């Protein structure tokens, strides 16, 4: 029987949601039994950019986040300087390339991974939850990260966990549940079930074993992003503290459609972002 993670040893949670534009980060205190004044430990939400500007010759990251966005023009003036808009959104491609037989250690792939590690190392600096911040250590944290559903499944326990270990946030000896990895489908399906009233985002009541389709549409700058997920509703494999079903992915499709005329990339603009759940009758 698998040993259960003792979350009381890691009462603080850093939750990351990977988006095409920004990374949404939530800091929270999860051990409410030891919390006398809960208002002092309200979740702290942040939106962070994970872009980088790096020098391929020196293999140094010159600018990070918003500062990299401001100086992205330098990549146009110097052939050795490169700008990456969102390092997290490149991880699936990096992992897929690394599994090819003739793959060589590419400097650009290495710098993308270094950018992710740099982002992770800076996470604890943003933690702010009242009086207890004076004695919080790295060991007090556990982590959750939500990734795009269409990513390679192996990336969960191999690539992402290795990057967290390299950043010093978790170790190989830690219980695997100290770093929880979810897909957008899993997170969204759980959220829809948490709604206490009938929502326009759901076309019918959730039933065990039934097939469902969830679609998401988002317009960012000069492209439309479409995600389609076919899945079934299943019971949890282990006892849970609620009666929510789990989403078992069957097929995930993700694609982009360019919008013309192209708009300026100087500022990211989300025109629309929505997702819906439909019940399949077959």
Secondary structure, 3 states (H helix, E strand, C coil): CCCCCCHHHCCEEEEEEECCCCEEEEEEECCHHHCCCHHHHCCEEEEECCCEEEECCCCEEEEECHHHHHCCCHHHHCCCEEEECCHHHHHHHHHHHHCCCCCCCCHHHHHHHHHHHHHHHCHHHHCCCHHHHHHCCHHHEEEEEEECCCCCHHHHHHHHHHHHHHCCCCCCCCCHHHEEEEEHHHHHHHHHHHCCCCCCCECCCCCCCCEEEEEEEEEECCEEEEEEEEEEEECCCCCCCCCCCEEEEEEEEEEEEECCCCCCCCCCCEEEEEEEEEECCC
